[in-house]
Amino acid sequence: MSVSPDGAGELTDCVAIVTGAGRGIGAAIATELAHRGAAVALADIDAAAVTTLADHLRASGGPAEPFEVDVASETSVQGLVSTCLARFGRIDLVVNNAAIIHADPLIDLPAAVFSQVMQVNLVGPFNVMRAVARAMAEQSVSPESGRRGLIINIGSAAADIARPFLAAYGASKAGLNHLSRSAAVAFAELQIGVTVLYPALTVRSGTWTQVAQQLADAEGLTAAELEATREFGDAQTVADNVVWIAATPGLELTGQLVEGPDRVRPI
């Protein structure tokens, strides 16, 4: 893995896992990693979506394998990690992107929905981080990256901003920040990096499509009126930032929260 003079990363020696890779931000990240030369394991609960993407990436010449995975299931995640190790020999990069979102006034938020959001958005990354860290700890330090592995957790500014209609989602992302901060300290001695990446703006991804009408209804707006209140970014920018983090050597960005190459601060 390297960074060229113009800041672009080349990941020809990288084996990566991307969760939530079936659509939206996850698909953009997986596609960019593959285009940069990484071997990519596409993990998603939607098997058809990752199979279609894997076929597309393989047709473009990149090694990509689809995996049906429920990140909230420890058994499912361990199966993903074991199969990746058998297939590729090591795991250099994991992008925890899988997440769900639900909009409800806090007073009406069903406990079952709150629990489900936590299971996917917080327990899921915990399951993945623990499983891959155990695997990474057993592998040699990569001479290209200068570390045994790297975990990038896709966070959200919702962790820092009170949004009564997104209480469960915001709480899950705040929890992910703390978990990432703890993991960065715990894994540093193992030469495993942990970084949080915030998409700087709302991205029209599968997650936004899922919640837009719920938010509009909750706020008494039409979907068009709601969109008019948002500034939208694009999934490609998020993917480019993942490549930049992955191509930054050693543990330089561990324990850091990244919104872009010029916006980096401690988690």
N, C-alpha and C positions, 0 to 999 in steps of 0.2 A: 504494500500500500504506500502511496506517495502523494505528494502535492506538487503540481506543476507550478511554474512561475506565475501563471495567471490565476492561481488559487484553485484550479480544478483538481479533483482527486481521481486517481486511478486505483481500482480495487481488484486487480487481477489475481491476487493471492488471498482473497477474502472469501470466507464461507459465512453467509448471513442467514438469519431467520427473521422474517417479518410477520408479526401477528396482525390479524385484521387486514390481510393482504388482498382480499377479494374485490375491493372497490375503494373509491375515494382516495384519501391520503395514503392508505396502506398500499394500494395498487401502484400509485405514483412512486412511492419510495422503492418498492420492489422492482419496478421497471427501471428506475434510474440506477439502482445498484447493479442490476443485470447488464445494463448498457455500459456501465463502467468496468465490467469484467468480473464481478462477483458471482459466485455460485449461490443461488438464493433458494431457500426453503420458504414456500408460500403457505402460511398457516391461516386458516379461517374456519369458522363453524359452517360456512357455506361451501361445501365441497365442489359444487358445480362452478362457482365463481373462480376459485383458485385453479381448478383444472383448466378452464378456458384461458386464464392468464398465463399459466405455465406453458400451454400449447403455443400461445402467441410468442412468448419469450424464447422458447426453444426454436421456433421457426426463424427467429432473428439471430440464432447462433449462441444464445446464452444458456448455461446449465441452470435449470429451474425445476423444482419438484413441488407438487401440490400436496398438502396435508390437511385432512379434516381434523380440526382441533377445537376443543372447548377449553379455553384458557382457565375457566373456573374449576376445571377438573384436574386435580393433581395427577391422576393416572393418565389422562389424555396428554397432558404436557410432558410427562416423563416418556411416554411413547414417542412423541415428536423428537425429543432430544436424543433418545437412544437410536432412533432410526436415522437421524441426521448424522450422528457419529459413525454409524455403520456405513452410511452412504458416502460421506465426504471426509471422514477421518478426524475432523476437528470443527469447532465453531468459533469464529472470530468476532462476530457481531450479532447482536440481537436488538431488534427494534420492537419495543412493546407499544403497539399502536391500537390493538383491539380495544374497543370501548363501546358502550351504549349510553344513550342519553334519553331522559324523559322529562317533560315539562308538566308540572303540576303546582298549583298554589301550595305552599308548605303545609298549611293547615289541613289540606285535603290529600296530601301525599300518602298513598297506601304503604304500609310497612313492608309489604311483599315487594313492591317496586323499589323502595329504598334498598332493601336487601339484595335484590337482583343487580342493581347498579353497582353496589359495592363488590359483589362477587365477581363481576366481569372487570370492572375498572380498577379495583385495588387488590383483591385476592388473586385475580388473574396474573397481573404483573409479578406479585409475590411468588406464585407458583413457578412462573417462567424464570425469574431471576435466580431463585434458589436452585432450580434444576440445572440451568446453564452455568451458574457459578461453580457448582460442584464439578461439572465437566471441564470447564475452562481451567480450574485449579490443577487438573491432572495433565494438562497439555503444556508443551514448551512455550516459552516466550517467542512470539513471531519476530524474526529479524526485520521484517518489513514495517510492522507497527510499533515494535518495542514494548509489547504487552502480551498478556495471555488472552485477553478478550476485552470486549467493550459492550456495555449495555446502554442503549438510548431509550429513555422512557418518554413517550409523547404526552406532555402535560397540557395544561390549558390555563389561560389567565382567569378562568372561572374559579380557580383555586384561591385567587387573591381578591375577587370582587364579589360582594354579596348580591346574589340574584335570587329573589324569593321563589321564582318559578323553576330554578335549576339547583335547588338546595342539595339534592342527592348527587348530582353530577359534580357540582363544585366541591362538596365534601370529599368525594372520591378522589378528585384530582389534588386537593390539599393533602389528603392522606398519602397519595403517590409521591408528592414532593418530600414529605417526611421520610417515607420508606426509602426513597432514592438517596436522601442525605445520609441516612444511616448506612445504607449499602455502600455508598462511596467510601465511607470511613472503614467499614468492615472488610471490604474487598481490596482496598489499596495495597495491603501487604501481600496479596495474592497476585498483584500486577493485573488486576481487572478494573477497568474504568467504568464509572456510572455517570451519565449526563442526562439532564432533563432538557427537552426541546419543546418550546412553546411555538405553535403556529401563531404568527404575529397578528393575524387577522382571521375573521370568520372565513372558512373555506367551504365552498359549495360542494360538500362531499356527501356520502351516504348518511353520515351522522346528521348533517344539517337538514337534509331532505326529510329525515325521520322526525325531527323535532320542530321544524319550521311551522307547520300547521298547528301543532300543539301550543307553541308559544303565541302564535297569532290569536288563537282562540282564547288563551288565558289572559292576554292583554287587550282583548276586545278589538283586534285589528284584523284586516284582511291580510292574506299572505303577502300581497304586493306592498301594502303599507308597512308591514314588518320588515321586509327586505330593504325598504327605503331608509330604515333607521340603521342599517348595518353598512359597514365598509368591508368589502370582500377581497380576500387574497386568492391565491391559487395553490393547488396541491403541489405543483412543480417547485415552488419556492421552498416548501417544507422538505421535499425530496433533495433539493440542492443543499439545504442546510444539514441534512443527515449525512450526505457525502462529505461535506466539509468537516463535520465532527469526526467521522470515521477515518478520514485521511490525516487528521491531526495526530501526530505521533505520541506514543507514551501515554502518560496520565495527565497531560496538560489540561484537559477539560473535565477531569473527574471532579465531582462535587459542584459542578457549575450548571447554571440554568442559562440556556442559549435561546435567544430569539433571532439571532443572525450573527454573522461573523463580527459585526461591530457592536453587538448588544449581548454581552456576557456578564453574568454576576453569580455569586454563590447561590446555591439552591436555598 
